[in-house]
Amino acid sequence: MNTSANLPEEGKENEVPEYFSREEIISSSVIRVVLILVAATGNMMTRFIIYGKPGLRTPTNISIATF
């Protein structure tokens, strides 16, 4: 039985396998940051509209604006 097949190569004991390239990590991070900013901007605009127009201050809209 060959037990050396389960042993790491010399000098590679602490290396972590790379599942994604650096470019993939950077591009997905940029996309996620942009999506978060767009979502936060949309939520703030919804709050400003609900609080700015008295006719929209229904209990349902106020509960939506508080989340």
PDB file of N, CA, C, O and CB in Angstrom:
ATOM      1  N   MET A   1       0.847  -1.187   0.000  1.00  0.00           N
ATOM      2  CA  MET A   1       0.000   0.000   0.000  1.00  0.00           C
ATOM      3  C   MET A   1       0.887   1.242   0.000  1.00  0.00           C
ATOM      4  O   MET A   1       1.830   1.340   0.784  1.00  0.00           O
ATOM      5  CB  MET A   1      -0.961   0.003   1.227  1.00  0.00           C
ATOM      6  N   ASN A   2       0.579   2.182  -0.878  1.00  0.00           N
ATOM      7  CA  ASN A   2       1.398   3.383  -1.032  1.00  0.00           C
ATOM      8  C   ASN A   2       0.811   4.493  -0.168  1.00  0.00           C
ATOM      9  O   ASN A   2      -0.213   5.075  -0.528  1.00  0.00           O
ATOM     10  CB  ASN A   2       1.475   3.825  -2.527  1.00  0.00           C
ATOM     11  N   THR A   3       1.439   4.797   0.964  1.00  0.00           N
ATOM     12  CA  THR A   3       0.947   5.833   1.860  1.00  0.00           C
ATOM     13  C   THR A   3       1.449   7.213   1.488  1.00  0.00           C
ATOM     14  O   THR A   3       0.946   8.207   2.013  1.00  0.00           O
ATOM     15  CB  THR A   3       1.342   5.520   3.269  1.00  0.00           C
ATOM     16  N   SER A   4       2.422   7.304   0.600  1.00  0.00           N
ATOM     17  CA  SER A   4       2.963   8.610   0.227  1.00  0.00           C
ATOM     18  C   SER A   4       1.999   9.386  -0.662  1.00  0.00           C
ATOM     19  O   SER A   4       2.186  10.588  -0.851  1.00  0.00           O
ATOM     20  CB  SER A   4       4.299   8.442  -0.482  1.00  0.00           C
ATOM     21  N   ALA A   5       0.968   8.736  -1.216  1.00  0.00           N
ATOM     22  CA  ALA A   5      -0.002   9.439  -2.065  1.00  0.00           C
ATOM     23  C   ALA A   5      -0.842  10.408  -1.254  1.00  0.00           C
ATOM     24  O   ALA A   5      -1.356  11.380  -1.808  1.00  0.00           O
ATOM     25  CB  ALA A   5      -0.911   8.440  -2.781  1.00  0.00           C
ATOM     26  N   ASN A   6      -0.997  10.169   0.057  1.00  0.00           N
ATOM     27  CA  ASN A   6      -1.814  11.030   0.899  1.00  0.00           C
ATOM     28  C   ASN A   6      -1.012  12.160   1.534  1.00  0.00           C
ATOM     29  O   ASN A   6      -1.590  13.060   2.143  1.00  0.00           O
ATOM     30  CB  ASN A   6      -2.474  10.212   1.975  1.00  0.00           C
ATOM     31  N   LEU A   7       0.285  12.125   1.400  1.00  0.00           N
ATOM     32  CA  LEU A   7       1.131  13.145   2.003  1.00  0.00           C
ATOM     33  C   LEU A   7       1.296  14.327   1.052  1.00  0.00           C
ATOM     34  O   LEU A   7       1.392  14.139  -0.160  1.00  0.00           O
ATOM     35  CB  LEU A   7       2.503  12.559   2.375  1.00  0.00           C
ATOM     36  N   PRO A   8       1.329  15.554   1.601  1.00  0.00           N
ATOM     37  CA  PRO A   8       1.548  16.722   0.736  1.00  0.00           C
ATOM     38  C   PRO A   8       2.974  16.746   0.213  1.00  0.00           C
ATOM     39  O   PRO A   8       3.887  16.171   0.805  1.00  0.00           O
ATOM     40  CB  PRO A   8       1.246  18.023   1.495  1.00  0.00           C
ATOM     41  N   GLU A   9       3.138  17.422  -0.906  1.00  0.00           N
ATOM     42  CA  GLU A   9       4.479  17.549  -1.469  1.00  0.00           C
ATOM     43  C   GLU A   9       5.342  18.386  -0.535  1.00  0.00           C
ATOM     44  O   GLU A   9       4.838  19.166   0.273  1.00  0.00           O
ATOM     45  CB  GLU A   9       4.430  18.181  -2.884  1.00  0.00           C
ATOM     46  N   GLU A  10       6.631  18.210  -0.661  1.00  0.00           N
ATOM     47  CA  GLU A  10       7.543  18.925   0.214  1.00  0.00           C
ATOM     48  C   GLU A  10       7.448  20.430  -0.037  1.00  0.00           C
ATOM     49  O   GLU A  10       7.519  20.879  -1.181  1.00  0.00           O
ATOM     50  CB  GLU A  10       8.984  18.433   0.008  1.00  0.00           C
ATOM     51  N   GLY A  11       7.285  21.211   1.047  1.00  0.00           N
ATOM     52  CA  GLY A  11       7.189  22.660   0.948  1.00  0.00           C
ATOM     53  C   GLY A  11       5.774  23.163   0.677  1.00  0.00           C
ATOM     54  O   GLY A  11       5.568  24.374   0.585  1.00  0.00           O
ATOM     55  N   LYS A  12       4.807  22.281   0.549  1.00  0.00           N
ATOM     56  CA  LYS A  12       3.443  22.698   0.236  1.00  0.00           C
ATOM     57  C   LYS A  12       2.470  22.341   1.355  1.00  0.00           C
ATOM     58  O   LYS A  12       1.274  22.196   1.101  1.00  0.00           O
ATOM     59  CB  LYS A  12       2.988  22.061  -1.066  1.00  0.00           C
ATOM     60  N   GLU A  13       2.948  22.200   2.569  1.00  0.00           N
ATOM     61  CA  GLU A  13       2.092  21.803   3.677  1.00  0.00           C
ATOM     62  C   GLU A  13       1.059  22.874   4.029  1.00  0.00           C
ATOM     63  O   GLU A  13      -0.070  22.545   4.393  1.00  0.00           O
ATOM     64  CB  GLU A  13       2.936  21.491   4.889  1.00  0.00           C
ATOM     65  N   ASN A  14       1.432  24.143   3.923  1.00  0.00           N
ATOM     66  CA  ASN A  14       0.554  25.228   4.361  1.00  0.00           C
ATOM     67  C   ASN A  14      -0.151  25.941   3.218  1.00  0.00           C
ATOM     68  O   ASN A  14      -0.814  26.952   3.447  1.00  0.00           O
ATOM     69  CB  ASN A  14       1.341  26.224   5.145  1.00  0.00           C
ATOM     70  N   GLU A  15      -0.026  25.447   2.009  1.00  0.00           N
ATOM     71  CA  GLU A  15      -0.676  26.122   0.880  1.00  0.00           C
ATOM     72  C   GLU A  15      -2.162  25.790   0.841  1.00  0.00           C
ATOM     73  O   GLU A  15      -2.570  24.659   1.107  1.00  0.00           O
ATOM     74  CB  GLU A  15      -0.007  25.721  -0.451  1.00  0.00           C
ATOM     75  N   VAL A  16      -2.959  26.793   0.507  1.00  0.00           N
ATOM     76  CA  VAL A  16      -4.395  26.629   0.373  1.00  0.00           C
ATOM     77  C   VAL A  16      -4.711  26.576  -1.117  1.00  0.00           C
ATOM     78  O   VAL A  16      -4.209  27.407  -1.874  1.00  0.00           O
ATOM     79  CB  VAL A  16      -5.179  27.786   1.088  1.00  0.00           C
ATOM     80  N   PRO A  17      -5.527  25.624  -1.556  1.00  0.00           N
ATOM     81  CA  PRO A  17      -5.843  25.572  -2.991  1.00  0.00           C
ATOM     82  C   PRO A  17      -6.643  26.796  -3.416  1.00  0.00           C
ATOM     83  O   PRO A  17      -7.521  27.255  -2.686  1.00  0.00           O
ATOM     84  CB  PRO A  17      -6.626  24.290  -3.327  1.00  0.00           C
ATOM     85  N   GLU A  18      -6.341  27.315  -4.583  1.00  0.00           N
ATOM     86  CA  GLU A  18      -7.048  28.478  -5.094  1.00  0.00           C
ATOM     87  C   GLU A  18      -8.228  28.018  -5.935  1.00  0.00           C
ATOM     88  O   GLU A  18      -8.054  27.358  -6.959  1.00  0.00           O
ATOM     89  CB  GLU A  18      -6.104  29.381  -5.920  1.00  0.00           C
ATOM     90  N   TYR A  19      -9.420  28.368  -5.500  1.00  0.00           N
ATOM     91  CA  TYR A  19     -10.621  28.005  -6.227  1.00  0.00           C
ATOM     92  C   TYR A  19     -10.996  29.071  -7.253  1.00  0.00           C
ATOM     93  O   TYR A  19     -11.584  28.770  -8.291  1.00  0.00           O
ATOM     94  CB  TYR A  19     -11.769  27.782  -5.260  1.00  0.00           C
ATOM     95  N   PHE A  20     -10.647  30.323  -6.947  1.00  0.00           N
ATOM     96  CA  PHE A  20     -10.956  31.436  -7.831  1.00  0.00           C
ATOM     97  C   PHE A  20      -9.685  32.229  -8.090  1.00  0.00           C
ATOM     98  O   PHE A  20      -8.818  32.334  -7.221  1.00  0.00           O
ATOM     99  CB  PHE A  20     -12.059  32.341  -7.225  1.00  0.00           C
ATOM    100  N   SER A  21      -9.581  32.782  -9.283  1.00  0.00           N
ATOM    101  CA  SER A  21      -8.424  33.605  -9.590  1.00  0.00           C
ATOM    102  C   SER A  21      -8.589  34.983  -8.945  1.00  0.00           C
ATOM    103  O   SER A  21      -9.678  35.354  -8.507  1.00  0.00           O
ATOM    104  CB  SER A  21      -8.234  33.734 -11.121  1.00  0.00           C
ATOM    105  N   ARG A  22      -7.511  35.712  -8.898  1.00  0.00           N
ATOM    106  CA  ARG A  22      -7.544  37.056  -8.315  1.00  0.00           C
ATOM    107  C   ARG A  22      -8.515  37.956  -9.069  1.00  0.00           C
ATOM    108  O   ARG A  22      -9.218  38.761  -8.457  1.00  0.00           O
ATOM    109  CB  ARG A  22      -6.142  37.677  -8.319  1.00  0.00           C
ATOM    110  N   GLU A  23      -8.558  37.825 -10.398  1.00  0.00           N
ATOM    111  CA  GLU A  23      -9.456  38.658 -11.210  1.00  0.00           C
ATOM    112  C   GLU A  23     -10.918  38.334 -10.913  1.00  0.00           C
ATOM    113  O   GLU A  23     -11.758  39.233 -10.872  1.00  0.00           O
ATOM    114  CB  GLU A  23      -9.166  38.459 -12.709  1.00  0.00           C
ATOM    115  N   GLU A  24     -11.222  37.057 -10.707  1.00  0.00           N
ATOM    116  CA  GLU A  24     -12.602  36.670 -10.388  1.00  0.00           C
ATOM    117  C   GLU A  24     -13.024  37.208  -9.028  1.00  0.00           C
ATOM    118  O   GLU A  24     -14.162  37.647  -8.859  1.00  0.00           O
ATOM    119  CB  GLU A  24     -12.750  35.146 -10.414  1.00  0.00           C
ATOM    120  N   ILE A  25     -12.131  37.176  -8.077  1.00  0.00           N
ATOM    121  CA  ILE A  25     -12.439  37.681  -6.741  1.00  0.00           C
ATOM    122  C   ILE A  25     -12.662  39.183  -6.779  1.00  0.00           C
ATOM    123  O   ILE A  25     -13.612  39.684  -6.178  1.00  0.00           O
ATOM    124  CB  ILE A  25     -11.314  37.337  -5.757  1.00  0.00           C
ATOM    125  N   ILE A  26     -11.799  39.904  -7.477  1.00  0.00           N
ATOM    126  CA  ILE A  26     -11.929  41.361  -7.557  1.00  0.00           C
ATOM    127  C   ILE A  26     -13.205  41.748  -8.290  1.00  0.00           C
ATOM    128  O   ILE A  26     -13.936  42.629  -7.835  1.00  0.00           O
ATOM    129  CB  ILE A  26     -10.707  41.975  -8.261  1.00  0.00           C
ATOM    130  N   SER A  27     -13.485  41.098  -9.425  1.00  0.00           N
ATOM    131  CA  SER A  27     -14.673  41.472 -10.191  1.00  0.00           C
ATOM    132  C   SER A  27     -15.957  41.143  -9.429  1.00  0.00           C
ATOM    133  O   SER A  27     -16.903  41.929  -9.462  1.00  0.00           O
ATOM    134  CB  SER A  27     -14.674  40.761 -11.544  1.00  0.00           C
ATOM    135  N   SER A  28     -16.008  40.007  -8.751  1.00  0.00           N
ATOM    136  CA  SER A  28     -17.218  39.691  -7.992  1.00  0.00           C
ATOM    137  C   SER A  28     -17.371  40.627  -6.794  1.00  0.00           C
ATOM    138  O   SER A  28     -18.494  40.959  -6.415  1.00  0.00           O
ATOM    139  CB  SER A  28     -17.188  38.228  -7.519  1.00  0.00           C
ATOM    140  N   SER A  29     -16.266  41.056  -6.198  1.00  0.00           N
ATOM    141  CA  SER A  29     -16.339  42.002  -5.086  1.00  0.00           C
ATOM    142  C   SER A  29     -16.859  43.354  -5.552  1.00  0.00           C
ATOM    143  O   SER A  29     -17.672  43.978  -4.871  1.00  0.00           O
ATOM    144  CB  SER A  29     -14.966  42.165  -4.431  1.00  0.00           C
ATOM    145  N   VAL A  30     -16.393  43.807  -6.710  1.00  0.00           N
ATOM    146  CA  VAL A  30     -16.863  45.085  -7.250  1.00  0.00           C
ATOM    147  C   VAL A  30     -18.356  45.011  -7.560  1.00  0.00           C
ATOM    148  O   VAL A  30     -19.102  45.944  -7.261  1.00  0.00           O
ATOM    149  CB  VAL A  30     -16.068  45.465  -8.521  1.00  0.00           C
ATOM    150  N   ILE A  31     -18.790  43.907  -8.157  1.00  0.00           N
ATOM    151  CA  ILE A  31     -20.215  43.747  -8.473  1.00  0.00           C
ATOM    152  C   ILE A  31     -21.049  43.750  -7.196  1.00  0.00           C
ATOM    153  O   ILE A  31     -22.113  44.368  -7.154  1.00  0.00           O
ATOM    154  CB  ILE A  31     -20.456  42.440  -9.263  1.00  0.00           C
ATOM    155  N   ARG A  32     -20.584  43.076  -6.171  1.00  0.00           N
ATOM    156  CA  ARG A  32     -21.328  43.037  -4.907  1.00  0.00           C
ATOM    157  C   ARG A  32     -21.402  44.405  -4.249  1.00  0.00           C
ATOM    158  O   ARG A  32     -22.449  44.772  -3.716  1.00  0.00           O
ATOM    159  CB  ARG A  32     -20.689  42.045  -3.950  1.00  0.00           C
ATOM    160  N   VAL A  33     -20.320  45.162  -4.274  1.00  0.00           N
ATOM    161  CA  VAL A  33     -20.325  46.503  -3.690  1.00  0.00           C
ATOM    162  C   VAL A  33     -21.299  47.401  -4.442  1.00  0.00           C
ATOM    163  O   VAL A  33     -22.044  48.160  -3.822  1.00  0.00           O
ATOM    164  CB  VAL A  33     -18.908  47.112  -3.710  1.00  0.00           C
ATOM    165  N   VAL A  34     -21.302  47.325  -5.779  1.00  0.00           N
ATOM    166  CA  VAL A  34     -22.225  48.125  -6.575  1.00  0.00           C
ATOM    167  C   VAL A  34     -23.670  47.749  -6.255  1.00  0.00           C
ATOM    168  O   VAL A  34     -24.515  48.633  -6.114  1.00  0.00           O
ATOM    169  CB  VAL A  34     -21.942  47.940  -8.078  1.00  0.00           C
ATOM    170  N   LEU A  35     -23.968  46.458  -6.139  1.00  0.00           N
ATOM    171  CA  LEU A  35     -25.328  46.033  -5.812  1.00  0.00           C
ATOM    172  C   LEU A  35     -25.755  46.520  -4.432  1.00  0.00           C
ATOM    173  O   LEU A  35     -26.900  46.932  -4.248  1.00  0.00           O
ATOM    174  CB  LEU A  35     -25.434  44.516  -5.880  1.00  0.00           C
ATOM    175  N   ILE A  36     -24.855  46.477  -3.472  1.00  0.00           N
ATOM    176  CA  ILE A  36     -25.172  46.964  -2.128  1.00  0.00           C
ATOM    177  C   ILE A  36     -25.457  48.459  -2.154  1.00  0.00           C
ATOM    178  O   ILE A  36     -26.401  48.920  -1.513  1.00  0.00           O
ATOM    179  CB  ILE A  36     -24.020  46.660  -1.156  1.00  0.00           C
ATOM    180  N   LEU A  37     -24.649  49.221  -2.890  1.00  0.00           N
ATOM    181  CA  LEU A  37     -24.869  50.667  -2.975  1.00  0.00           C
ATOM    182  C   LEU A  37     -26.182  51.000  -3.670  1.00  0.00           C
ATOM    183  O   LEU A  37     -26.893  51.912  -3.249  1.00  0.00           O
ATOM    184  CB  LEU A  37     -23.715  51.333  -3.711  1.00  0.00           C
ATOM    185  N   VAL A  38     -26.510  50.265  -4.736  1.00  0.00           N
ATOM    186  CA  VAL A  38     -27.777  50.501  -5.442  1.00  0.00           C
ATOM    187  C   VAL A  38     -28.957  50.173  -4.523  1.00  0.00           C
ATOM    188  O   VAL A  38     -29.931  50.925  -4.478  1.00  0.00           O
ATOM    189  CB  VAL A  38     -27.850  49.649  -6.744  1.00  0.00           C
ATOM    190  N   ALA A  39     -28.878  49.067  -3.798  1.00  0.00           N
ATOM    191  CA  ALA A  39     -29.955  48.684  -2.894  1.00  0.00           C
ATOM    192  C   ALA A  39     -30.122  49.705  -1.768  1.00  0.00           C
ATOM    193  O   ALA A  39     -31.247  50.077  -1.434  1.00  0.00           O
ATOM    194  CB  ALA A  39     -29.687  47.296  -2.310  1.00  0.00           C
ATOM    195  N   ALA A  40     -29.026  50.154  -1.189  1.00  0.00           N
ATOM    196  CA  ALA A  40     -29.101  51.141  -0.112  1.00  0.00           C
ATOM    197  C   ALA A  40     -29.671  52.460  -0.618  1.00  0.00           C
ATOM    198  O   ALA A  40     -30.461  53.102   0.073  1.00  0.00           O
ATOM    199  CB  ALA A  40     -27.716  51.367   0.502  1.00  0.00           C
ATOM    200  N   THR A  41     -29.276  52.864  -1.814  1.00  0.00           N
ATOM    201  CA  THR A  41     -29.813  54.105  -2.399  1.00  0.00           C
ATOM    202  C   THR A  41     -31.310  53.977  -2.642  1.00  0.00           C
ATOM    203  O   THR A  41     -32.063  54.906  -2.350  1.00  0.00           O
ATOM    204  CB  THR A  41     -29.089  54.446  -3.723  1.00  0.00           C
ATOM    205  N   GLY A  42     -31.751  52.847  -3.168  1.00  0.00           N
ATOM    206  CA  GLY A  42     -33.181  52.627  -3.400  1.00  0.00           C
ATOM    207  C   GLY A  42     -33.975  52.637  -2.111  1.00  0.00           C
ATOM    208  O   GLY A  42     -35.073  53.190  -2.062  1.00  0.00           O
ATOM    209  N   ASN A  43     -33.431  52.032  -1.065  1.00  0.00           N
ATOM    210  CA  ASN A  43     -34.118  52.039   0.227  1.00  0.00           C
ATOM    211  C   ASN A  43     -34.221  53.448   0.794  1.00  0.00           C
ATOM    212  O   ASN A  43     -35.262  53.820   1.334  1.00  0.00           O
ATOM    213  CB  ASN A  43     -33.393  51.132   1.218  1.00  0.00           C
ATOM    214  N   MET A  44     -33.171  54.226   0.679  1.00  0.00           N
ATOM    215  CA  MET A  44     -33.215  55.607   1.181  1.00  0.00           C
ATOM    216  C   MET A  44     -34.203  56.453   0.380  1.00  0.00           C
ATOM    217  O   MET A  44     -34.918  57.277   0.950  1.00  0.00           O
ATOM    218  CB  MET A  44     -31.815  56.244   1.125  1.00  0.00           C
ATOM    219  N   MET A  45     -34.246  56.253  -0.928  1.00  0.00           N
ATOM    220  CA  MET A  45     -35.202  57.003  -1.747  1.00  0.00           C
ATOM    221  C   MET A  45     -36.634  56.651  -1.364  1.00  0.00           C
ATOM    222  O   MET A  45     -37.496  57.528  -1.313  1.00  0.00           O
ATOM    223  CB  MET A  45     -34.971  56.722  -3.241  1.00  0.00           C
ATOM    224  N   THR A  46     -36.892  55.374  -1.094  1.00  0.00           N
ATOM    225  CA  THR A  46     -38.231  54.956  -0.660  1.00  0.00           C
ATOM    226  C   THR A  46     -38.603  55.633   0.649  1.00  0.00           C
ATOM    227  O   THR A  46     -39.730  56.101   0.805  1.00  0.00           O
ATOM    228  CB  THR A  46     -38.300  53.426  -0.503  1.00  0.00           C
ATOM    229  N   ARG A  47     -37.684  55.689   1.577  1.00  0.00           N
ATOM    230  CA  ARG A  47     -37.957  56.343   2.858  1.00  0.00           C
ATOM    231  C   ARG A  47     -38.220  57.835   2.676  1.00  0.00           C
ATOM    232  O   ARG A  47     -39.152  58.374   3.272  1.00  0.00           O
ATOM    233  CB  ARG A  47     -36.788  56.133   3.821  1.00  0.00           C
ATOM    234  N   PHE A  48     -37.416  58.501   1.868  1.00  0.00           N
ATOM    235  CA  PHE A  48     -37.620  59.935   1.643  1.00  0.00           C
ATOM    236  C   PHE A  48     -38.975  60.209   1.006  1.00  0.00           C
ATOM    237  O   PHE A  48     -39.636  61.184   1.361  1.00  0.00           O
ATOM    238  CB  PHE A  48     -36.506  60.500   0.760  1.00  0.00           C
ATOM    239  N   ILE A  49     -39.394  59.371   0.078  1.00  0.00           N
ATOM    240  CA  ILE A  49     -40.683  59.560  -0.583  1.00  0.00           C
ATOM    241  C   ILE A  49     -41.830  59.349   0.401  1.00  0.00           C
ATOM    242  O   ILE A  49     -42.775  60.137   0.439  1.00  0.00           O
ATOM    243  CB  ILE A  49     -40.822  58.602  -1.776  1.00  0.00           C
ATOM    244  N   ILE A  50     -41.746  58.281   1.197  1.00  0.00           N
ATOM    245  CA  ILE A  50     -42.829  57.998   2.144  1.00  0.00           C
ATOM    246  C   ILE A  50     -42.932  59.093   3.205  1.00  0.00           C
ATOM    247  O   ILE A  50     -44.034  59.534   3.533  1.00  0.00           O
ATOM    248  CB  ILE A  50     -42.610  56.634   2.816  1.00  0.00           C
ATOM    249  N   TYR A  51     -41.804  59.529   3.738  1.00  0.00           N
ATOM    250  CA  TYR A  51     -41.843  60.561   4.774  1.00  0.00           C
ATOM    251  C   TYR A  51     -42.084  61.950   4.200  1.00  0.00           C
ATOM    252  O   TYR A  51     -42.512  62.845   4.929  1.00  0.00           O
ATOM    253  CB  TYR A  51     -40.550  60.554   5.560  1.00  0.00           C
ATOM    254  N   GLY A  52     -41.822  62.152   2.923  1.00  0.00           N
ATOM    255  CA  GLY A  52     -42.005  63.464   2.319  1.00  0.00           C
ATOM    256  C   GLY A  52     -43.421  63.765   1.875  1.00  0.00           C
ATOM    257  O   GLY A  52     -43.798  64.932   1.760  1.00  0.00           O
ATOM    258  N   LYS A  53     -44.210  62.740   1.623  1.00  0.00           N
ATOM    259  CA  LYS A  53     -45.581  62.933   1.167  1.00  0.00           C
ATOM    260  C   LYS A  53     -46.535  62.426   2.238  1.00  0.00           C
ATOM    261  O   LYS A  53     -46.571  61.228   2.519  1.00  0.00           O
ATOM    262  CB  LYS A  53     -45.830  62.207  -0.184  1.00  0.00           C
ATOM    263  N   PRO A  54     -47.301  63.316   2.833  1.00  0.00           N
ATOM    264  CA  PRO A  54     -48.201  62.908   3.923  1.00  0.00           C
ATOM    265  C   PRO A  54     -49.231  61.852   3.498  1.00  0.00           C
ATOM    266  O   PRO A  54     -49.635  61.033   4.323  1.00  0.00           O
ATOM    267  CB  PRO A  54     -48.927  64.125   4.462  1.00  0.00           C
ATOM    268  N   GLY A  55     -49.655  61.852   2.252  1.00  0.00           N
ATOM    269  CA  GLY A  55     -50.633  60.871   1.794  1.00  0.00           C
ATOM    270  C   GLY A  55     -50.098  59.449   1.764  1.00  0.00           C
ATOM    271  O   GLY A  55     -50.875  58.494   1.759  1.00  0.00           O
ATOM    272  N   LEU A  56     -48.797  59.300   1.743  1.00  0.00           N
ATOM    273  CA  LEU A  56     -48.195  57.973   1.717  1.00  0.00           C
ATOM    274  C   LEU A  56     -47.866  57.433   3.104  1.00  0.00           C
ATOM    275  O   LEU A  56     -47.331  56.332   3.228  1.00  0.00           O
ATOM    276  CB  LEU A  56     -46.951  58.001   0.888  1.00  0.00           C
ATOM    277  N   ARG A  57     -48.178  58.189   4.138  1.00  0.00           N
ATOM    278  CA  ARG A  57     -47.845  57.759   5.501  1.00  0.00           C
ATOM    279  C   ARG A  57     -48.943  56.858   6.076  1.00  0.00           C
ATOM    280  O   ARG A  57     -49.533  57.160   7.113  1.00  0.00           O
ATOM    281  CB  ARG A  57     -47.634  58.984   6.414  1.00  0.00           C
ATOM    282  N   THR A  58     -49.196  55.775   5.399  1.00  0.00           N
ATOM    283  CA  THR A  58     -50.144  54.786   5.896  1.00  0.00           C
ATOM    284  C   THR A  58     -49.398  53.826   6.817  1.00  0.00           C
ATOM    285  O   THR A  58     -48.171  53.746   6.760  1.00  0.00           O
ATOM    286  CB  THR A  58     -50.834  54.019   4.720  1.00  0.00           C
ATOM    287  N   PRO A  59     -50.122  53.096   7.663  1.00  0.00           N
ATOM    288  CA  PRO A  59     -49.419  52.135   8.535  1.00  0.00           C
ATOM    289  C   PRO A  59     -48.577  51.115   7.766  1.00  0.00           C
ATOM    290  O   PRO A  59     -47.493  50.732   8.206  1.00  0.00           O
ATOM    291  CB  PRO A  59     -50.425  51.398   9.393  1.00  0.00           C
ATOM    292  N   THR A  60     -49.087  50.683   6.616  1.00  0.00           N
ATOM    293  CA  THR A  60     -48.327  49.719   5.819  1.00  0.00           C
ATOM    294  C   THR A  60     -47.032  50.333   5.297  1.00  0.00           C
ATOM    295  O   THR A  60     -45.970  49.717   5.389  1.00  0.00           O
ATOM    296  CB  THR A  60     -49.175  49.211   4.650  1.00  0.00           C
ATOM    297  N   ASN A  61     -47.117  51.540   4.750  1.00  0.00           N
ATOM    298  CA  ASN A  61     -45.911  52.191   4.217  1.00  0.00           C
ATOM    299  C   ASN A  61     -44.914  52.540   5.316  1.00  0.00           C
ATOM    300  O   ASN A  61     -43.704  52.439   5.116  1.00  0.00           O
ATOM    301  CB  ASN A  61     -46.290  53.453   3.452  1.00  0.00           C
ATOM    302  N   ILE A  62     -45.417  52.947   6.463  1.00  0.00           N
ATOM    303  CA  ILE A  62     -44.506  53.252   7.583  1.00  0.00           C
ATOM    304  C   ILE A  62     -43.780  51.983   8.022  1.00  0.00           C
ATOM    305  O   ILE A  62     -42.590  52.031   8.331  1.00  0.00           O
ATOM    306  CB  ILE A  62     -45.288  53.871   8.785  1.00  0.00           C
ATOM    307  N   SER A  63     -44.480  50.852   8.053  1.00  0.00           N
ATOM    308  CA  SER A  63     -43.799  49.615   8.453  1.00  0.00           C
ATOM    309  C   SER A  63     -42.780  49.191   7.388  1.00  0.00           C
ATOM    310  O   SER A  63     -41.737  48.632   7.728  1.00  0.00           O
ATOM    311  CB  SER A  63     -44.829  48.480   8.691  1.00  0.00           C
ATOM    312  N   ILE A  64     -43.061  49.445   6.120  1.00  0.00           N
ATOM    313  CA  ILE A  64     -42.097  49.145   5.072  1.00  0.00           C
ATOM    314  C   ILE A  64     -40.872  50.045   5.221  1.00  0.00           C
ATOM    315  O   ILE A  64     -39.744  49.584   5.047  1.00  0.00           O
ATOM    316  CB  ILE A  64     -42.736  49.321   3.677  1.00  0.00           C
ATOM    317  N   ALA A  65     -41.077  51.302   5.536  1.00  0.00           N
ATOM    318  CA  ALA A  65     -39.971  52.251   5.637  1.00  0.00           C
ATOM    319  C   ALA A  65     -39.091  52.004   6.852  1.00  0.00           C
ATOM    320  O   ALA A  65     -37.935  52.424   6.871  1.00  0.00           O
ATOM    321  CB  ALA A  65     -40.505  53.654   5.683  1.00  0.00           C
ATOM    322  N   THR A  66     -39.611  51.341   7.846  1.00  0.00           N
ATOM    323  CA  THR A  66     -38.799  51.124   9.053  1.00  0.00           C
ATOM    324  C   THR A  66     -37.839  49.971   8.918  1.00  0.00           C
ATOM    325  O   THR A  66     -36.924  49.852   9.733  1.00  0.00           O
ATOM    326  CB  THR A  66     -39.685  50.886  10.235  1.00  0.00           C
ATOM    327  N   PHE A  67     -38.002  49.110   7.922  1.00  0.00           N
ATOM    328  CA  PHE A  67     -37.111  47.963   7.750  1.00  0.00           C
ATOM    329  C   PHE A  67     -35.944  48.288   6.902  1.00  0.00           C
ATOM    330  O   PHE A  67     -35.098  47.427   6.661  1.00  0.00           O
ATOM    331  CB  PHE A  67     -37.834  46.812   7.163  1.00  0.00           C
TER     332      PHE A  67
END
